[in-house]
Amino acid sequence: MRRDALIRIRPVPVSGFRLFVLHHAGGSARAYRPWVRHLPADWDVCLLQAPGREPGTEPLRDARELARHLYPWVAAGHDRPFGLFGHSMGALAAYEIALLALAAGGPVPDWLGVSAWSPAPGPEWHEPRHLMPADRLRAELERTGGAPPDAAADPARWRAAEPLLRADLELVDTWRPRAGTPRLPMPVSAMSGAGDTGMPPARMDAWREHVDGPLRRHTLPGGHFYFVGSIAGAAGAITADVRAAVGASA
């Protein structure tokens, strides 16, 4: 396991709950560092990072390959109740990691949080974004709010971010559900922004077809990155749902 795949900002050796956080397409674990101070101080919060963000690593272009890459970190961290939370591409990876845990017969997450990604078919299945010409790709992501906030408005940053963003979008755009995939037995929270035109809240309702455990839906003000400037609101919903799933010890 590469050491740069997992980042602990505030290690908590003895805690009642461990939360793994997975980042969005074109982003990195670094973007989720501010979340740590908004989550309970006694949670062990672990930020998982996809390859391609550090020197000597190449991005993965298949969602299940990314899940297999990150799964060992999760499997090694089941000495206490644990959960997964992912935003956008991170939600897809978190879902596939949960399925890997089920298939392995090992400990499964006690809670899964999926944000701004759904297994429901969408326009990206018919016209993959990672194949769009550069100008059109940028315009499409700006229209839907799907570009990383720190890159969308700056041409130089956009040029630097585009190759990695295309690789990550390929991972998302080419994913398809497999026949016979089991339904998730753990509690699931599905979160979205009310104004997210790329992943509108109605698409998040598709999670009901993939979950046997309790499903909680949260629609928060904002677009695809609804939590920008409002991390406390998202973190509060996560904390409440985890405690409902795991108990007061979390």
C-alpha positions in Angstrom: 0.0 0.0 0.0 1.4 3.4 -0.9 1.8 5.7 2.1 0.4 8.7 0.1 -3.0 7.1 -0.3 -4.1 7.9 3.2 -3.8 11.2 5.1 -4.6 11.7 8.8 -4.8 15.4 9.7 -5.7 14.7 13.3 -4.9 11.1 14.4 -7.2 9.8 17.1 -5.6 6.5 18.3 -8.6 5.7 20.6 -12.0 6.6 19.0 -15.4 5.2 18.7 -15.6 5.7 14.9 -13.4 6.0 11.9 -14.5 7.9 8.8 -12.8 7.5 5.4 -13.4 10.5 3.1 -12.9 10.2 -0.7 -12.5 13.2 -2.9 -14.1 14.4 -6.2 -12.8 14.2 -9.8 -9.9 16.5 -10.5 -9.4 17.1 -6.8 -7.4 15.6 -4.0 -7.6 14.7 -0.4 -6.1 18.1 0.4 -9.5 19.8 -0.5 -11.1 18.0 2.4 -8.7 18.9 5.2 -11.0 21.7 6.4 -13.7 19.1 7.0 -11.8 17.5 9.9 -12.4 20.4 12.3 -16.2 20.3 11.6 -16.5 16.6 12.5 -16.5 15.2 16.1 -13.1 15.6 17.7 -13.1 11.9 18.8 -13.6 10.6 15.3 -10.5 9.2 13.5 -11.0 10.9 10.1 -8.9 9.4 7.3 -8.6 11.2 3.9 -8.1 8.7 1.0 -6.4 9.9 -2.1 -6.6 8.5 -5.7 -3.3 8.0 -7.6 -2.2 10.7 -10.0 -1.9 13.5 -7.4 1.6 12.7 -6.2 4.8 12.5 -8.2 5.4 9.0 -9.5 1.7 8.0 -9.6 -0.6 7.8 -12.6 -4.4 8.3 -12.4 -6.6 5.3 -12.7 -9.3 5.3 -15.3 -11.6 2.5 -14.0 -13.8 2.9 -10.9 -13.4 -0.7 -9.8 -9.6 -0.6 -10.2 -9.6 2.6 -8.0 -11.7 0.8 -5.4 -9.3 -2.2 -5.4 -6.4 0.2 -5.0 -8.0 1.9 -1.9 -9.7 -1.1 -0.3 -6.7 -2.4 1.6 -6.6 0.9 3.6 -10.2 0.5 4.5 -9.8 -3.3 5.3 -6.9 -2.5 7.6 -9.0 0.1 9.5 -11.9 -2.1 10.8 -10.8 -2.4 14.4 -13.7 -0.1 15.3 -17.0 1.0 13.7 -16.2 2.7 10.4 -17.9 4.5 7.5 -17.2 5.8 4.1 -18.1 9.2 2.7 -17.4 10.3 -0.9 -18.3 13.3 -3.0 -18.9 12.9 -6.8 -16.2 10.5 -8.0 -15.4 9.8 -4.4 -19.0 8.6 -3.9 -18.6 6.1 -6.8 -15.4 4.8 -5.3 -16.9 4.6 -1.8 -19.8 2.5 -3.3 -17.5 0.1 -5.1 -15.4 -0.2 -1.9 -18.5 -1.1 0.0 -19.3 -3.8 -2.6 -15.7 -5.1 -2.3 -16.2 -5.5 1.4 -19.4 -7.4 0.9 -17.8 -9.7 -1.6 -14.8 -10.4 0.6 -17.1 -11.4 3.5 -15.1 -9.1 5.8 -16.3 -6.3 7.9 -18.5 -3.9 5.9 -18.9 -0.2 6.6 -21.3 0.6 9.4 -22.5 3.7 7.3 -22.0 4.9 3.7 -22.4 8.5 2.7 -22.7 9.3 -1.1 -22.7 12.8 -2.3 -23.5 14.2 -5.8 -23.2 10.8 -7.6 -25.8 8.3 -8.4 -26.0 4.9 -10.1 -28.8 6.2 -12.2 -28.1 6.6 -16.0 -27.2 10.1 -17.0 -26.3 12.2 -20.0 -22.6 11.4 -19.4 -23.3 7.8 -20.4 -24.4 8.9 -23.8 -21.9 11.6 -24.4 -18.8 11.0 -22.3 -17.4 14.2 -21.0 -13.8 13.0 -21.0 -13.9 12.9 -24.8 -15.3 16.4 -25.3 -13.0 19.1 -27.0 -11.3 21.2 -24.4 -13.5 24.4 -24.8 -16.7 22.4 -24.7 -15.6 20.3 -21.7 -14.8 23.4 -19.7 -18.1 25.1 -20.7 -20.0 22.0 -19.8 -18.4 21.7 -16.4 -18.9 25.4 -15.7 -22.5 25.0 -16.7 -23.1 22.1 -14.4 -20.8 23.2 -11.7 -18.8 20.0 -12.0 -15.3 21.6 -12.3 -13.2 21.8 -9.2 -13.9 25.3 -7.7 -10.2 26.3 -7.7 -9.7 25.5 -11.4 -12.9 26.6 -13.2 -12.3 30.4 -13.2 -8.6 30.4 -13.9 -7.4 29.5 -17.4 -3.9 28.6 -16.2 -5.2 26.4 -13.4 -7.6 24.9 -15.9 -4.8 23.9 -18.3 -2.9 22.3 -15.4 -5.9 20.5 -14.1 -7.4 19.3 -17.4 -5.3 16.0 -17.9 -6.1 14.7 -14.5 -9.7 15.8 -14.7 -10.2 14.0 -18.0 -8.7 10.8 -16.5 -11.0 11.0 -13.5 -14.0 11.8 -15.7 -13.2 8.7 -17.8 -13.4 6.7 -14.6 -16.9 8.1 -13.8 -18.3 8.2 -17.4 -17.4 4.6 -18.2 -18.7 3.0 -15.1 -21.8 0.8 -15.5 -23.6 -1.3 -13.0 -23.1 -5.1 -13.1 -25.8 -7.6 -13.2 -26.4 -9.4 -9.9 -24.8 -6.6 -7.8 -26.1 -7.0 -4.2 -28.1 -4.3 -2.5 -26.3 -2.5 0.3 -27.3 -3.7 3.8 -25.8 -0.8 5.7 -27.4 2.6 6.4 -26.8 5.0 3.5 -27.0 8.8 3.4 -27.4 10.3 -0.1 -26.6 14.0 -0.2 -26.9 16.6 -3.0 -27.1 20.3 -3.8 -30.5 21.6 -4.7 -29.1 23.5 -7.6 -26.8 20.8 -9.0 -27.7 20.6 -12.7 -25.2 17.9 -13.4 -26.4 15.6 -10.7 -29.9 16.9 -9.8 -31.5 15.7 -6.6 -34.0 13.5 -8.6 -31.1 11.3 -9.8 -30.1 10.7 -6.2 -33.5 9.0 -5.6 -32.1 6.0 -7.6 -30.2 4.9 -4.5 -33.5 3.5 -3.2 -33.1 0.7 -5.8 -29.6 -0.2 -4.4 -30.1 -0.1 -0.7 -31.8 -2.5 1.7 -30.7 -0.7 4.8 -32.1 2.7 6.0 -31.7 5.4 3.4 -31.6 9.1 4.4 -31.8 11.9 1.8 -30.3 15.3 2.2 -30.8 18.2 -0.3 -28.7 21.2 0.7 -28.6 24.7 -0.7 -26.1 25.1 -3.5 -24.8 23.4 -6.6 -22.5 20.4 -7.2 -20.0 21.7 -4.6 -22.8 22.7 -2.2 -20.5 22.5 0.8 -18.1 25.2 -0.3 -18.5 27.9 2.3 -20.9 25.7 4.2 -18.9 22.7 5.4 -20.6 22.8 8.8 -24.0 22.0 7.3 -22.8 18.9 5.5 -20.7 17.8 8.4 -23.6 18.2 10.7 -25.8 15.9 8.6 -23.0 13.3 8.4 -22.5 13.4 12.1 -26.2 13.0 12.9 -26.7 10.1 10.4 -23.6 8.3 11.6 -24.8 8.5 15.2 -28.2 7.3 14.2 -26.5 4.3 12.4 -23.8 3.4 14.9 -25.2 4.7 18.2 -24.2 7.4 20.7 -20.7 6.0 21.0 -19.8 7.5 17.6 
